[in-house]
Amino acid sequence: MSEVSLKHKIALGLIPRIGDINARKLVSHFGSVEAIFHEPYRNLLKIPGIGSGLAKYIGDRSYLELADKEAEYVTGHNIRTYFYLDNDYPYRLRQCDDSPVVFFFKGECNLDAAKILSVVGTRNATGRGRELCDKIIGGLAIGHPDLIIVSGLAYGIDIAAHKAAIANNLQTIGVLGHGFNTIYPSIHSSTAKAITEKGGLLSDFLSDALPERNNFLKRNRIIAGISDATLVVESGIKGGALITADIAASYNRDVFAVPGRPDDQWSAGCNSLIKSNKAALAETSDDIEYFLDWKPEKSKPPVQRSLFSELDDNEKVICELVMKEGEMNIDAICRTLGMPVHKLSSKLLQMEFRGILKCYPGNLYRAG
């Protein structure tokens, strides 16, 4: 991809009020991306759906200048750019009319992998929800070591899904609602770094875009479109997870939901999806395998958790303390051991990834 071509592709995605669908129409009409930005204003007005306002935006050269800076940024930070007409644009997203014209990806991951599952849910995940997330992803990992787990790096079920994937040696993709200059929430920065080493981060926003509410709603179409199916683990009666499920259904993707108690507010959304036949009931990984007709790779042994003997001295002390107390939050561990919080946080994260400890709401840790 030449520098000039990259600049024009990025610029196409920057034009206000055009949108992904109209952007495709413009390329089809003019025959190339570059031609759009060289077309006289009077010719733009002749295109159906392009009024004077949009024509002025298209003719504004400042978007090319902004795109040029972004092209330098992504090239300098080893970030790949995917354009919808490129041969390596993910085929699942290509099937979606409103998929991003251009998006950015940092990491090492095959976006056209044979099996990709999106896992979403409430940001107020319960202990049960986290455990079910671990159980289902862990079960799928046994027979499908090539599976990729996609989520949004948010609090709750999202981060639980990413961590479960890493703990079970699966690749995982975090779809961001902002640019690469930011990680939101910042507490997930360490996990985001681990994701780039075991999958990747994906965004269709410029590098300096901030985490605004509408951005997160917009990124849901990518979570829904890049996968074979979407699993909703926990959700209230309203929320982003249900929006993602609706989008997935509109793309003719399978949708699954984990059922819960009728009086549980964080299962109300899942129960509603199942009750209205918008989602198939999924209690275990077997249910997902059955509906998607995924044949387990029986020759692959289950992922083995790290043994206690493999821990370093600090990890052994942490593990012994947590096992003795049953559960402890990070502040209590820090006070008891007198360990700097930055060092302790790093150790706890690595132990969580290896399945030695599990993290629960309130930064409570228990033995895995």
LINNORKA-V146423 format. One record per backbone hydrogen bond with DSSP energy under -1.0 kcal/mol. NH is the residue of the N-H (numbers start at 1). CO is the residue of the C=O. E is the energy in kcal/mol with one decimal. If there is no record, write none. Layout:
BEGIN
nh: {NH	NH}
co: {CO	CO}
e: {E	E}
END
This chain:
BEGIN
nh: {6	7	8	9	10	11	12	14	18	23	24	25	26	27	28	29	30	31	44	45	47	50	55	56	57	58	59	60	63	65	66	67	68	69	70	71	72	73	74	75	76	77	79	80	82	84	86	89	94	96	99	103	104	105	106	108	113	117	118	119	120	122	130	131	132	133	134	135	136	137	138	139	140	141	142	144	147	148	149	150	151	157	159	160	161	162	163	164	165	166	167	168	169	170	172	173	174	175	176	179	181	182	188	189	192	193	194	195	196	200	201	202	203	209	212	216	217	218	219	221	222	223	224	225	226	228	230	231	232	233	235	243	244	245	246	247	248	249	250	251	252	253	254	256	257	258	264	267	269	271	272	273	274	275	276	277	278	279	280	282	289	290	291	292	294	297	298	300	306	310	311	316	317	318	319	320	321	322	323	324	325	326	328	330	333	334	335	336	337	338	344	345	346	347	348	349	350	351	352	353	354	355	356	357	358	360	364	365	366	368}
co: {2	3	4	5	6	7	8	11	15	19	20	21	22	23	24	25	26	27	40	41	44	47	51	52	53	54	55	57	60	61	62	63	64	65	66	67	68	69	70	71	72	73	74	105	103	101	83	86	90	93	96	82	203	80	201	199	110	148	229	150	231	234	126	127	128	129	130	131	132	133	134	135	136	137	138	140	144	115	171	117	173	122	154	156	157	158	159	160	161	162	163	164	166	165	198	149	200	151	202	209	207	179	185	186	188	189	190	191	192	172	106	174	104	206	210	212	213	214	215	218	219	219	220	221	222	116	254	118	256	120	266	239	240	241	242	243	244	245	246	247	249	248	228	230	280	232	261	264	235	267	268	269	270	271	272	274	273	273	255	257	285	286	287	288	289	143	296	297	354	307	308	312	313	314	315	316	317	318	319	320	321	322	365	363	329	330	331	332	333	334	340	341	342	343	344	345	346	347	348	349	350	352	351	351	366	364	360	328	358	356}
e: {-2.5	-2.3	-2.0	-2.1	-2.3	-2.3	-1.9	-1.4	-1.2	-1.8	-1.4	-1.5	-2.2	-2.0	-2.4	-2.2	-2.5	-2.3	-1.6	-1.6	-1.4	-2.1	-2.2	-1.9	-1.8	-2.6	-1.8	-1.2	-1.3	-1.6	-2.4	-2.2	-2.0	-1.7	-2.0	-2.5	-1.7	-2.0	-2.7	-1.9	-2.3	-1.5	-2.9	-2.8	-2.9	-2.3	-2.4	-1.4	-2.0	-2.0	-1.6	-2.0	-3.7	-2.6	-2.6	-1.4	-1.5	-2.7	-2.7	-2.8	-2.7	-2.1	-2.1	-2.3	-2.6	-2.1	-2.5	-2.6	-2.8	-2.2	-2.6	-2.2	-2.2	-2.1	-1.0	-1.7	-2.0	-1.9	-2.2	-2.6	-2.3	-2.2	-1.3	-1.8	-2.5	-2.0	-2.5	-2.3	-2.1	-2.3	-2.7	-1.4	-1.7	-3.3	-2.1	-2.4	-2.2	-2.7	-3.1	-2.4	-2.4	-1.3	-2.1	-1.9	-2.6	-2.1	-1.9	-2.4	-1.8	-1.9	-2.5	-2.7	-2.4	-2.0	-1.8	-1.2	-1.5	-2.2	-2.2	-1.3	-1.0	-1.7	-2.3	-1.9	-2.3	-2.7	-2.2	-3.3	-2.7	-2.3	-1.9	-1.4	-2.5	-2.1	-2.3	-2.3	-2.6	-2.2	-1.9	-1.2	-1.7	-2.6	-1.2	-3.0	-2.2	-2.3	-1.8	-1.7	-2.6	-2.9	-2.0	-2.1	-2.2	-2.8	-2.2	-1.5	-2.6	-1.4	-2.8	-2.4	-2.4	-2.4	-2.2	-2.3	-1.9	-3.1	-1.3	-1.9	-1.2	-1.9	-1.6	-2.4	-1.9	-2.2	-2.8	-2.7	-2.0	-2.4	-2.5	-2.0	-2.2	-1.7	-1.8	-1.1	-2.1	-2.3	-2.4	-2.5	-2.4	-1.7	-2.6	-2.8	-1.5	-2.0	-2.9	-2.2	-2.1	-2.4	-2.0	-2.4	-1.6	-1.4	-2.3	-1.2	-2.9	-3.1	-1.6	-3.1	-2.1	-3.6}
END
